[in-house]
């Protein structure tokens, strides 16, 4: 396979593409990981708040007796 770059303009475009593409991929990966972590944290928070609300309801019922 014979690959020739005839103009320096094309070579510069190729270098920019090869440098920028991994950066974009890392930013996307970071965003994916941040969203996943946020979803897990929200699930844990909702789980804990649900347990606390149930516990609070039980304590309120016992205090009225």
PyMOL commands that set and color helices and strands:
alter all, ss='L'
color gray80, all
select helices_A, chain A and resi 8-63
alter helices_A, ss='H'
color red, helices_A
deselect
rebuild
show_as cartoon
